[in-house]
Amino acid sequence: MNTMKTEDRLSKKEIMELYQINRKTFESWVVKYNLPLIVISDKRKVVRISDLIKWENGRMSSNKMIDS
């Protein structure tokens, strides 16, 4: 039997608290800056921590500013 391993994830709410941003800014990051969001349901959205780190590093290495 294969067992699927899940990576650690942060919820939309946890990310908003971590970066001290509001919902509008979060959604802007998803659309404008390709924040790698996984939509589980209308009310459940998560980002893999490994994807978030890659996303952050990509923003920093290219010296791209993020506006709200």
N, CA, C, O and CB atoms as a CASP TS submission, in Angstrom:
PFRMAT TS
TARGET T0000
AUTHOR 0000-0000-0000
METHOD Language model
MODEL 1
PARENT N/A
ATOM      1  N   MET     1       0.830  -1.174   0.000  1.00  0.00           N
ATOM      2  CA  MET     1       0.000   0.000   0.000  1.00  0.00           C
ATOM      3  C   MET     1       0.883   1.249   0.000  1.00  0.00           C
ATOM      4  O   MET     1       1.812   1.357   0.800  1.00  0.00           O
ATOM      5  CB  MET     1      -0.949  -0.008   1.208  1.00  0.00           C
ATOM      6  N   ASN     2       0.589   2.195  -0.904  1.00  0.00           N
ATOM      7  CA  ASN     2       1.309   3.458  -0.960  1.00  0.00           C
ATOM      8  C   ASN     2       0.689   4.444   0.022  1.00  0.00           C
ATOM      9  O   ASN     2      -0.531   4.592   0.100  1.00  0.00           O
ATOM     10  CB  ASN     2       1.300   4.034  -2.394  1.00  0.00           C
ATOM     11  N   THR     3       1.551   5.104   0.758  1.00  0.00           N
ATOM     12  CA  THR     3       1.054   6.158   1.636  1.00  0.00           C
ATOM     13  C   THR     3       1.560   7.490   1.111  1.00  0.00           C
ATOM     14  O   THR     3       2.746   7.652   0.824  1.00  0.00           O
ATOM     15  CB  THR     3       1.500   5.930   3.115  1.00  0.00           C
ATOM     16  N   MET     4       0.665   8.418   0.995  1.00  0.00           N
ATOM     17  CA  MET     4       1.025   9.724   0.489  1.00  0.00           C
ATOM     18  C   MET     4       1.510  10.599   1.632  1.00  0.00           C
ATOM     19  O   MET     4       0.850  10.720   2.664  1.00  0.00           O
ATOM     20  CB  MET     4      -0.160  10.375  -0.233  1.00  0.00           C
ATOM     21  N   LYS     5       2.672  11.207   1.433  1.00  0.00           N
ATOM     22  CA  LYS     5       3.190  12.125   2.439  1.00  0.00           C
ATOM     23  C   LYS     5       2.759  13.540   2.066  1.00  0.00           C
ATOM     24  O   LYS     5       2.827  13.941   0.905  1.00  0.00           O
ATOM     25  CB  LYS     5       4.746  12.023   2.553  1.00  0.00           C
ATOM     26  N   THR     6       2.324  14.268   3.051  1.00  0.00           N
ATOM     27  CA  THR     6       1.957  15.655   2.794  1.00  0.00           C
ATOM     28  C   THR     6       3.034  16.562   3.364  1.00  0.00           C
ATOM     29  O   THR     6       3.584  16.312   4.437  1.00  0.00           O
ATOM     30  CB  THR     6       0.570  15.993   3.404  1.00  0.00           C
ATOM     31  N   GLU     7       3.317  17.607   2.628  1.00  0.00           N
ATOM     32  CA  GLU     7       4.286  18.583   3.091  1.00  0.00           C
ATOM     33  C   GLU     7       3.617  19.543   4.061  1.00  0.00           C
ATOM     34  O   GLU     7       2.396  19.699   4.067  1.00  0.00           O
ATOM     35  CB  GLU     7       4.906  19.347   1.907  1.00  0.00           C
ATOM     36  N   ASP     8       4.432  20.172   4.867  1.00  0.00           N
ATOM     37  CA  ASP     8       3.898  21.186   5.768  1.00  0.00           C
ATOM     38  C   ASP     8       3.331  22.331   4.953  1.00  0.00           C
ATOM     39  O   ASP     8       3.898  22.730   3.937  1.00  0.00           O
ATOM     40  CB  ASP     8       4.983  21.694   6.742  1.00  0.00           C
ATOM     41  N   ARG     9       2.222  22.845   5.404  1.00  0.00           N
ATOM     42  CA  ARG     9       1.513  23.904   4.690  1.00  0.00           C
ATOM     43  C   ARG     9       1.092  24.991   5.648  1.00  0.00           C
ATOM     44  O   ARG     9       0.945  24.770   6.850  1.00  0.00           O
ATOM     45  CB  ARG     9       0.294  23.346   3.956  1.00  0.00           C
ATOM     46  N   LEU    10       0.900  26.178   5.086  1.00  0.00           N
ATOM     47  CA  LEU    10       0.347  27.297   5.837  1.00  0.00           C
ATOM     48  C   LEU    10      -0.988  27.668   5.222  1.00  0.00           C
ATOM     49  O   LEU    10      -1.141  27.667   4.001  1.00  0.00           O
ATOM     50  CB  LEU    10       1.317  28.514   5.845  1.00  0.00           C
ATOM     51  N   SER    11      -1.944  27.981   6.062  1.00  0.00           N
ATOM     52  CA  SER    11      -3.239  28.413   5.567  1.00  0.00           C
ATOM     53  C   SER    11      -3.158  29.870   5.117  1.00  0.00           C
ATOM     54  O   SER    11      -2.208  30.584   5.436  1.00  0.00           O
ATOM     55  CB  SER    11      -4.326  28.235   6.648  1.00  0.00           C
ATOM     56  N   LYS    12      -4.153  30.283   4.385  1.00  0.00           N
ATOM     57  CA  LYS    12      -4.258  31.686   3.955  1.00  0.00           C
ATOM     58  C   LYS    12      -4.190  32.596   5.182  1.00  0.00           C
ATOM     59  O   LYS    12      -3.475  33.598   5.178  1.00  0.00           O
ATOM     60  CB  LYS    12      -5.586  31.933   3.159  1.00  0.00           C
ATOM     61  N   LYS    13      -4.928  32.247   6.217  1.00  0.00           N
ATOM     62  CA  LYS    13      -4.957  33.045   7.446  1.00  0.00           C
ATOM     63  C   LYS    13      -3.571  33.127   8.088  1.00  0.00           C
ATOM     64  O   LYS    13      -3.154  34.195   8.536  1.00  0.00           O
ATOM     65  CB  LYS    13      -5.963  32.453   8.442  1.00  0.00           C
ATOM     66  N   GLU    14      -2.862  32.002   8.133  1.00  0.00           N
ATOM     67  CA  GLU    14      -1.529  31.987   8.732  1.00  0.00           C
ATOM     68  C   GLU    14      -0.554  32.867   7.944  1.00  0.00           C
ATOM     69  O   GLU    14       0.278  33.561   8.528  1.00  0.00           O
ATOM     70  CB  GLU    14      -0.998  30.550   8.805  1.00  0.00           C
ATOM     71  N   ILE    15      -0.665  32.832   6.630  1.00  0.00           N
ATOM     72  CA  ILE    15       0.211  33.666   5.797  1.00  0.00           C
ATOM     73  C   ILE    15      -0.109  35.144   6.003  1.00  0.00           C
ATOM     74  O   ILE    15       0.797  35.972   6.092  1.00  0.00           O
ATOM     75  CB  ILE    15       0.065  33.291   4.303  1.00  0.00           C
ATOM     76  N   MET    16      -1.393  35.472   6.078  1.00  0.00           N
ATOM     77  CA  MET    16      -1.789  36.864   6.306  1.00  0.00           C
ATOM     78  C   MET    16      -1.258  37.352   7.657  1.00  0.00           C
ATOM     79  O   MET    16      -0.822  38.498   7.771  1.00  0.00           O
ATOM     80  CB  MET    16      -3.332  37.009   6.248  1.00  0.00           C
ATOM     81  N   GLU    17      -1.290  36.506   8.663  1.00  0.00           N
ATOM     82  CA  GLU    17      -0.756  36.875   9.977  1.00  0.00           C
ATOM     83  C   GLU    17       0.766  36.984   9.940  1.00  0.00           C
ATOM     84  O   GLU    17       1.334  37.905  10.528  1.00  0.00           O
ATOM     85  CB  GLU    17      -1.185  35.849  11.037  1.00  0.00           C
ATOM     86  N   LEU    18       1.425  36.060   9.259  1.00  0.00           N
ATOM     87  CA  LEU    18       2.881  36.045   9.164  1.00  0.00           C
ATOM     88  C   LEU    18       3.412  37.324   8.524  1.00  0.00           C
ATOM     89  O   LEU    18       4.370  37.918   9.017  1.00  0.00           O
ATOM     90  CB  LEU    18       3.345  34.831   8.368  1.00  0.00           C
ATOM     91  N   TYR    19       2.793  37.740   7.433  1.00  0.00           N
ATOM     92  CA  TYR    19       3.251  38.925   6.709  1.00  0.00           C
ATOM     93  C   TYR    19       2.516  40.200   7.120  1.00  0.00           C
ATOM     94  O   TYR    19       2.815  41.281   6.613  1.00  0.00           O
ATOM     95  CB  TYR    19       3.088  38.709   5.228  1.00  0.00           C
ATOM     96  N   GLN    20       1.572  40.077   8.022  1.00  0.00           N
ATOM     97  CA  GLN    20       0.765  41.206   8.497  1.00  0.00           C
ATOM     98  C   GLN    20       0.111  41.945   7.324  1.00  0.00           C
ATOM     99  O   GLN    20       0.248  43.158   7.167  1.00  0.00           O
ATOM    100  CB  GLN    20       1.635  42.180   9.318  1.00  0.00           C
ATOM    101  N   ILE    21      -0.603  41.163   6.510  1.00  0.00           N
ATOM    102  CA  ILE    21      -1.308  41.708   5.352  1.00  0.00           C
ATOM    103  C   ILE    21      -2.793  41.391   5.460  1.00  0.00           C
ATOM    104  O   ILE    21      -3.197  40.523   6.234  1.00  0.00           O
ATOM    105  CB  ILE    21      -0.725  41.142   4.035  1.00  0.00           C
ATOM    106  N   ASN    22      -3.592  42.093   4.690  1.00  0.00           N
ATOM    107  CA  ASN    22      -5.028  41.824   4.689  1.00  0.00           C
ATOM    108  C   ASN    22      -5.391  40.896   3.522  1.00  0.00           C
ATOM    109  O   ASN    22      -4.533  40.530   2.718  1.00  0.00           O
ATOM    110  CB  ASN    22      -5.830  43.151   4.600  1.00  0.00           C
ATOM    111  N   ARG    23      -6.656  40.529   3.444  1.00  0.00           N
ATOM    112  CA  ARG    23      -7.133  39.599   2.425  1.00  0.00           C
ATOM    113  C   ARG    23      -6.908  40.141   1.012  1.00  0.00           C
ATOM    114  O   ARG    23      -6.516  39.398   0.112  1.00  0.00           O
ATOM    115  CB  ARG    23      -8.614  39.303   2.638  1.00  0.00           C
ATOM    116  N   LYS    24      -7.152  41.414   0.827  1.00  0.00           N
ATOM    117  CA  LYS    24      -6.985  42.027  -0.496  1.00  0.00           C
ATOM    118  C   LYS    24      -5.529  41.926  -0.970  1.00  0.00           C
ATOM    119  O   LYS    24      -5.267  41.604  -2.129  1.00  0.00           O
ATOM    120  CB  LYS    24      -7.431  43.506  -0.462  1.00  0.00           C
ATOM    121  N   THR    25      -4.606  42.198  -0.079  1.00  0.00           N
ATOM    122  CA  THR    25      -3.179  42.092  -0.424  1.00  0.00           C
ATOM    123  C   THR    25      -2.809  40.644  -0.723  1.00  0.00           C
ATOM    124  O   THR    25      -2.090  40.374  -1.685  1.00  0.00           O
ATOM    125  CB  THR    25      -2.296  42.641   0.723  1.00  0.00           C
ATOM    126  N   PHE    26      -3.289  39.718   0.086  1.00  0.00           N
ATOM    127  CA  PHE    26      -3.011  38.299  -0.152  1.00  0.00           C
ATOM    128  C   PHE    26      -3.478  37.895  -1.548  1.00  0.00           C
ATOM    129  O   PHE    26      -2.729  37.274  -2.302  1.00  0.00           O
ATOM    130  CB  PHE    26      -3.700  37.421   0.920  1.00  0.00           C
ATOM    131  N   GLU    27      -4.708  38.246  -1.885  1.00  0.00           N
ATOM    132  CA  GLU    27      -5.248  37.877  -3.193  1.00  0.00           C
ATOM    133  C   GLU    27      -4.487  38.554  -4.330  1.00  0.00           C
ATOM    134  O   GLU    27      -4.341  37.981  -5.409  1.00  0.00           O
ATOM    135  CB  GLU    27      -6.727  38.239  -3.271  1.00  0.00           C
ATOM    136  N   SER    28      -4.010  39.756  -4.092  1.00  0.00           N
ATOM    137  CA  SER    28      -3.187  40.454  -5.077  1.00  0.00           C
ATOM    138  C   SER    28      -1.877  39.701  -5.307  1.00  0.00           C
ATOM    139  O   SER    28      -1.427  39.574  -6.446  1.00  0.00           O
ATOM    140  CB  SER    28      -2.903  41.900  -4.619  1.00  0.00           C
ATOM    141  N   TRP    29      -1.265  39.202  -4.235  1.00  0.00           N
ATOM    142  CA  TRP    29      -0.031  38.444  -4.366  1.00  0.00           C
ATOM    143  C   TRP    29      -0.241  37.176  -5.190  1.00  0.00           C
ATOM    144  O   TRP    29       0.628  36.783  -5.968  1.00  0.00           O
ATOM    145  CB  TRP    29       0.517  38.090  -2.991  1.00  0.00           C
ATOM    146  N   VAL    30      -1.389  36.544  -5.018  1.00  0.00           N
ATOM    147  CA  VAL    30      -1.690  35.329  -5.777  1.00  0.00           C
ATOM    148  C   VAL    30      -1.817  35.664  -7.268  1.00  0.00           C
ATOM    149  O   VAL    30      -1.258  34.966  -8.114  1.00  0.00           O
ATOM    150  CB  VAL    30      -2.996  34.662  -5.255  1.00  0.00           C
ATOM    151  N   VAL    31      -2.547  36.724  -7.581  1.00  0.00           N
ATOM    152  CA  VAL    31      -2.812  37.072  -8.981  1.00  0.00           C
ATOM    153  C   VAL    31      -1.612  37.760  -9.637  1.00  0.00           C
ATOM    154  O   VAL    31      -1.179  37.356 -10.716  1.00  0.00           O
ATOM    155  CB  VAL    31      -4.040  37.978  -9.072  1.00  0.00           C
ATOM    156  N   LYS    32      -1.077  38.795  -8.990  1.00  0.00           N
ATOM    157  CA  LYS    32      -0.032  39.617  -9.610  1.00  0.00           C
ATOM    158  C   LYS    32       1.362  39.016  -9.493  1.00  0.00           C
ATOM    159  O   LYS    32       2.200  39.210 -10.374  1.00  0.00           O
ATOM    160  CB  LYS    32      -0.030  40.984  -8.992  1.00  0.00           C
ATOM    161  N   TYR    33       1.613  38.285  -8.408  1.00  0.00           N
ATOM    162  CA  TYR    33       2.962  37.805  -8.133  1.00  0.00           C
ATOM    163  C   TYR    33       3.068  36.283  -8.083  1.00  0.00           C
ATOM    164  O   TYR    33       4.091  35.739  -7.667  1.00  0.00           O
ATOM    165  CB  TYR    33       3.441  38.377  -6.836  1.00  0.00           C
ATOM    166  N   ASN    34       2.014  35.606  -8.506  1.00  0.00           N
ATOM    167  CA  ASN    34       2.015  34.141  -8.623  1.00  0.00           C
ATOM    168  C   ASN    34       2.366  33.402  -7.337  1.00  0.00           C
ATOM    169  O   ASN    34       3.106  32.418  -7.362  1.00  0.00           O
ATOM    170  CB  ASN    34       2.974  33.732  -9.684  1.00  0.00           C
ATOM    171  N   LEU    35       1.833  33.879  -6.214  1.00  0.00           N
ATOM    172  CA  LEU    35       1.984  33.126  -4.969  1.00  0.00           C
ATOM    173  C   LEU    35       1.334  31.758  -5.185  1.00  0.00           C
ATOM    174  O   LEU    35       0.159  31.689  -5.546  1.00  0.00           O
ATOM    175  CB  LEU    35       1.334  33.891  -3.740  1.00  0.00           C
ATOM    176  N   PRO    36       2.081  30.665  -4.968  1.00  0.00           N
ATOM    177  CA  PRO    36       1.595  29.324  -5.320  1.00  0.00           C
ATOM    178  C   PRO    36       0.536  28.768  -4.364  1.00  0.00           C
ATOM    179  O   PRO    36       0.849  28.020  -3.438  1.00  0.00           O
ATOM    180  CB  PRO    36       2.753  28.376  -5.367  1.00  0.00           C
ATOM    181  N   LEU    37      -0.685  29.137  -4.598  1.00  0.00           N
ATOM    182  CA  LEU    37      -1.810  28.779  -3.736  1.00  0.00           C
ATOM    183  C   LEU    37      -2.436  27.452  -4.161  1.00  0.00           C
ATOM    184  O   LEU    37      -2.633  27.200  -5.350  1.00  0.00           O
ATOM    185  CB  LEU    37      -2.866  29.886  -3.755  1.00  0.00           C
ATOM    186  N   ILE    38      -2.744  26.618  -3.186  1.00  0.00           N
ATOM    187  CA  ILE    38      -3.483  25.379  -3.422  1.00  0.00           C
ATOM    188  C   ILE    38      -4.894  25.591  -2.886  1.00  0.00           C
ATOM    189  O   ILE    38      -5.078  25.852  -1.697  1.00  0.00           O
ATOM    190  CB  ILE    38      -2.782  24.136  -2.736  1.00  0.00           C
ATOM    191  N   VAL    39      -5.882  25.479  -3.754  1.00  0.00           N
ATOM    192  CA  VAL    39      -7.274  25.672  -3.351  1.00  0.00           C
ATOM    193  C   VAL    39      -7.871  24.308  -3.029  1.00  0.00           C
ATOM    194  O   VAL    39      -8.077  23.485  -3.921  1.00  0.00           O
ATOM    195  CB  VAL    39      -8.098  26.398  -4.471  1.00  0.00           C
ATOM    196  N   ILE    40      -8.142  24.078  -1.770  1.00  0.00           N
ATOM    197  CA  ILE    40      -8.746  22.823  -1.321  1.00  0.00           C
ATOM    198  C   ILE    40     -10.263  22.915  -1.484  1.00  0.00           C
ATOM    199  O   ILE    40     -10.910  21.979  -1.953  1.00  0.00           O
ATOM    200  CB  ILE    40      -8.365  22.515   0.163  1.00  0.00           C
ATOM    201  N   SER    41     -10.809  24.055  -1.090  1.00  0.00           N
ATOM    202  CA  SER    41     -12.239  24.338  -1.221  1.00  0.00           C
ATOM    203  C   SER    41     -12.397  25.852  -1.218  1.00  0.00           C
ATOM    204  O   SER    41     -11.412  26.584  -1.119  1.00  0.00           O
ATOM    205  CB  SER    41     -13.081  23.666  -0.062  1.00  0.00           C
ATOM    206  N   ASP    42     -13.629  26.319  -1.325  1.00  0.00           N
ATOM    207  CA  ASP    42     -13.859  27.767  -1.297  1.00  0.00           C
ATOM    208  C   ASP    42     -13.316  28.411  -0.024  1.00  0.00           C
ATOM    209  O   ASP    42     -12.866  29.557  -0.038  1.00  0.00           O
ATOM    210  CB  ASP    42     -15.347  28.062  -1.424  1.00  0.00           C
ATOM    211  N   LYS    43     -13.364  27.673   1.057  1.00  0.00           N
ATOM    212  CA  LYS    43     -12.947  28.230   2.341  1.00  0.00           C
ATOM    213  C   LYS    43     -11.587  27.729   2.819  1.00  0.00           C
ATOM    214  O   LYS    43     -11.098  28.173   3.858  1.00  0.00           O
ATOM    215  CB  LYS    43     -13.975  27.916   3.374  1.00  0.00           C
ATOM    216  N   ARG    44     -10.979  26.820   2.082  1.00  0.00           N
ATOM    217  CA  ARG    44      -9.698  26.238   2.520  1.00  0.00           C
ATOM    218  C   ARG    44      -8.651  26.417   1.426  1.00  0.00           C
ATOM    219  O   ARG    44      -8.709  25.776   0.376  1.00  0.00           O
ATOM    220  CB  ARG    44      -9.862  24.728   2.871  1.00  0.00           C
ATOM    221  N   LYS    45      -7.689  27.305   1.696  1.00  0.00           N
ATOM    222  CA  LYS    45      -6.610  27.590   0.752  1.00  0.00           C
ATOM    223  C   LYS    45      -5.301  27.518   1.518  1.00  0.00           C
ATOM    224  O   LYS    45      -5.189  28.059   2.618  1.00  0.00           O
ATOM    225  CB  LYS    45      -6.793  28.994   0.064  1.00  0.00           C
ATOM    226  N   VAL    46      -4.311  26.852   0.939  1.00  0.00           N
ATOM    227  CA  VAL    46      -3.029  26.659   1.610  1.00  0.00           C
ATOM    228  C   VAL    46      -1.876  26.874   0.637  1.00  0.00           C
ATOM    229  O   VAL    46      -2.052  26.868  -0.582  1.00  0.00           O
ATOM    230  CB  VAL    46      -2.950  25.254   2.228  1.00  0.00           C
ATOM    231  N   VAL    47      -0.701  27.061   1.208  1.00  0.00           N
ATOM    232  CA  VAL    47       0.534  27.156   0.441  1.00  0.00           C
ATOM    233  C   VAL    47       1.541  26.232   1.112  1.00  0.00           C
ATOM    234  O   VAL    47       1.716  26.268   2.330  1.00  0.00           O
ATOM    235  CB  VAL    47       1.067  28.641   0.364  1.00  0.00           C
ATOM    236  N   ARG    48       2.204  25.401   0.305  1.00  0.00           N
ATOM    237  CA  ARG    48       3.270  24.558   0.861  1.00  0.00           C
ATOM    238  C   ARG    48       4.395  25.475   1.333  1.00  0.00           C
ATOM    239  O   ARG    48       4.746  26.438   0.652  1.00  0.00           O
ATOM    240  CB  ARG    48       3.796  23.512  -0.201  1.00  0.00           C
ATOM    241  N   ILE    49       4.957  25.170   2.499  1.00  0.00           N
ATOM    242  CA  ILE    49       6.044  25.993   3.026  1.00  0.00           C
ATOM    243  C   ILE    49       7.219  26.002   2.058  1.00  0.00           C
ATOM    244  O   ILE    49       7.845  27.043   1.860  1.00  0.00           O
ATOM    245  CB  ILE    49       6.493  25.481   4.406  1.00  0.00           C
ATOM    246  N   SER    50       7.524  24.871   1.459  1.00  0.00           N
ATOM    247  CA  SER    50       8.638  24.823   0.503  1.00  0.00           C
ATOM    248  C   SER    50       8.369  25.720  -0.701  1.00  0.00           C
ATOM    249  O   SER    50       9.290  26.364  -1.204  1.00  0.00           O
ATOM    250  CB  SER    50       8.882  23.379   0.036  1.00  0.00           C
ATOM    251  N   ASP    51       7.120  25.774  -1.172  1.00  0.00           N
ATOM    252  CA  ASP    51       6.762  26.656  -2.289  1.00  0.00           C
ATOM    253  C   ASP    51       6.842  28.123  -1.876  1.00  0.00           C
ATOM    254  O   ASP    51       7.256  28.971  -2.666  1.00  0.00           O
ATOM    255  CB  ASP    51       5.347  26.331  -2.800  1.00  0.00           C
ATOM    256  N   LEU    52       6.446  28.420  -0.639  1.00  0.00           N
ATOM    257  CA  LEU    52       6.501  29.792  -0.146  1.00  0.00           C
ATOM    258  C   LEU    52       7.950  30.275  -0.082  1.00  0.00           C
ATOM    259  O   LEU    52       8.247  31.409  -0.458  1.00  0.00           O
ATOM    260  CB  LEU    52       5.836  29.897   1.242  1.00  0.00           C
ATOM    261  N   ILE    53       8.837  29.426   0.387  1.00  0.00           N
ATOM    262  CA  ILE    53      10.261  29.784   0.475  1.00  0.00           C
ATOM    263  C   ILE    53      10.827  30.030  -0.921  1.00  0.00           C
ATOM    264  O   ILE    53      11.551  31.003  -1.130  1.00  0.00           O
ATOM    265  CB  ILE    53      11.067  28.667   1.193  1.00  0.00           C
ATOM    266  N   LYS    54      10.506  29.162  -1.874  1.00  0.00           N
ATOM    267  CA  LYS    54      10.963  29.358  -3.263  1.00  0.00           C
ATOM    268  C   LYS    54      10.418  30.663  -3.826  1.00  0.00           C
ATOM    269  O   LYS    54      11.132  31.401  -4.505  1.00  0.00           O
ATOM    270  CB  LYS    54      10.526  28.173  -4.157  1.00  0.00           C
ATOM    271  N   TRP    55       9.144  30.945  -3.539  1.00  0.00           N
ATOM    272  CA  TRP    55       8.509  32.168  -4.020  1.00  0.00           C
ATOM    273  C   TRP    55       9.212  33.394  -3.433  1.00  0.00           C
ATOM    274  O   TRP    55       9.506  34.351  -4.150  1.00  0.00           O
ATOM    275  CB  TRP    55       7.006  32.179  -3.656  1.00  0.00           C
ATOM    276  N   GLU    56       9.479  33.358  -2.122  1.00  0.00           N
ATOM    277  CA  GLU    56      10.186  34.468  -1.467  1.00  0.00           C
ATOM    278  C   GLU    56      11.575  34.655  -2.074  1.00  0.00           C
ATOM    279  O   GLU    56      11.971  35.777  -2.388  1.00  0.00           O
ATOM    280  CB  GLU    56      10.301  34.217   0.055  1.00  0.00           C
ATOM    281  N   ASN    57      12.306  33.566  -2.237  1.00  0.00           N
ATOM    282  CA  ASN    57      13.658  33.642  -2.781  1.00  0.00           C
ATOM    283  C   ASN    57      13.655  34.197  -4.207  1.00  0.00           C
ATOM    284  O   ASN    57      14.534  34.974  -4.577  1.00  0.00           O
ATOM    285  CB  ASN    57      14.314  32.262  -2.756  1.00  0.00           C
ATOM    286  N   GLY    58      12.670  33.797  -4.997  1.00  0.00           N
ATOM    287  CA  GLY    58      12.544  34.318  -6.353  1.00  0.00           C
ATOM    288  C   GLY    58      12.279  35.813  -6.358  1.00  0.00           C
ATOM    289  O   GLY    58      12.797  36.532  -7.212  1.00  0.00           O
ATOM    290  N   ARG    59      11.484  36.281  -5.423  1.00  0.00           N
ATOM    291  CA  ARG    59      11.189  37.715  -5.328  1.00  0.00           C
ATOM    292  C   ARG    59      12.447  38.470  -4.905  1.00  0.00           C
ATOM    293  O   ARG    59      12.722  39.555  -5.418  1.00  0.00           O
ATOM    294  CB  ARG    59      10.031  37.979  -4.321  1.00  0.00           C
ATOM    295  N   MET    60      13.211  37.900  -3.971  1.00  0.00           N
ATOM    296  CA  MET    60      14.405  38.582  -3.478  1.00  0.00           C
ATOM    297  C   MET    60      15.534  38.557  -4.505  1.00  0.00           C
ATOM    298  O   MET    60      16.208  39.566  -4.707  1.00  0.00           O
ATOM    299  CB  MET    60      14.874  37.944  -2.176  1.00  0.00           C
ATOM    300  N   SER    61      15.743  37.411  -5.154  1.00  0.00           N
ATOM    301  CA  SER    61      16.853  37.289  -6.085  1.00  0.00           C
ATOM    302  C   SER    61      16.680  38.166  -7.319  1.00  0.00           C
ATOM    303  O   SER    61      17.656  38.614  -7.919  1.00  0.00           O
ATOM    304  CB  SER    61      17.013  35.853  -6.501  1.00  0.00           C
ATOM    305  N   SER    62      15.440  38.401  -7.683  1.00  0.00           N
ATOM    306  CA  SER    62      15.201  39.259  -8.851  1.00  0.00           C
ATOM    307  C   SER    62      14.992  40.707  -8.423  1.00  0.00           C
ATOM    308  O   SER    62      14.756  41.582  -9.256  1.00  0.00           O
ATOM    309  CB  SER    62      13.977  38.761  -9.648  1.00  0.00           C
ATOM    310  N   ASN    63      15.083  40.953  -7.105  1.00  0.00           N
ATOM    311  CA  ASN    63      14.944  42.294  -6.552  1.00  0.00           C
ATOM    312  C   ASN    63      13.619  42.933  -6.930  1.00  0.00           C
ATOM    313  O   ASN    63      13.549  44.142  -7.155  1.00  0.00           O
ATOM    314  CB  ASN    63      16.084  43.168  -7.017  1.00  0.00           C
ATOM    315  N   LYS    64      12.568  42.124  -7.000  1.00  0.00           N
ATOM    316  CA  LYS    64      11.228  42.607  -7.364  1.00  0.00           C
ATOM    317  C   LYS    64      10.518  43.097  -6.111  1.00  0.00           C
ATOM    318  O   LYS    64      10.473  42.401  -5.096  1.00  0.00           O
ATOM    319  CB  LYS    64      10.395  41.488  -8.065  1.00  0.00           C
ATOM    320  N   MET    65       9.981  44.265  -6.190  1.00  0.00           N
ATOM    321  CA  MET    65       9.214  44.818  -5.076  1.00  0.00           C
ATOM    322  C   MET    65       7.799  44.274  -5.129  1.00  0.00           C
ATOM    323  O   MET    65       7.253  44.032  -6.206  1.00  0.00           O
ATOM    324  CB  MET    65       9.207  46.370  -5.114  1.00  0.00           C
ATOM    325  N   ILE    66       7.223  44.089  -3.979  1.00  0.00           N
ATOM    326  CA  ILE    66       5.823  43.652  -3.879  1.00  0.00           C
ATOM    327  C   ILE    66       5.033  44.822  -3.314  1.00  0.00           C
ATOM    328  O   ILE    66       5.336  45.339  -2.239  1.00  0.00           O
ATOM    329  CB  ILE    66       5.667  42.357  -2.971  1.00  0.00           C
ATOM    330  N   ASP    67       4.014  45.226  -4.062  1.00  0.00           N
ATOM    331  CA  ASP    67       3.143  46.269  -3.548  1.00  0.00           C
ATOM    332  C   ASP    67       1.799  45.652  -3.231  1.00  0.00           C
ATOM    333  O   ASP    67       1.458  44.592  -3.755  1.00  0.00           O
ATOM    334  CB  ASP    67       2.996  47.435  -4.557  1.00  0.00           C
ATOM    335  N   SER    68       1.050  46.296  -2.392  1.00  0.00           N
ATOM    336  CA  SER    68      -0.232  45.748  -1.956  1.00  0.00           C
ATOM    337  C   SER    68      -1.279  45.953  -2.964  1.00  0.00           C
ATOM    338  O   SER    68      -2.423  45.550  -2.756  1.00  0.00           O
ATOM    339  CB  SER    68      -0.665  46.344  -0.677  1.00  0.00           C
TER
END
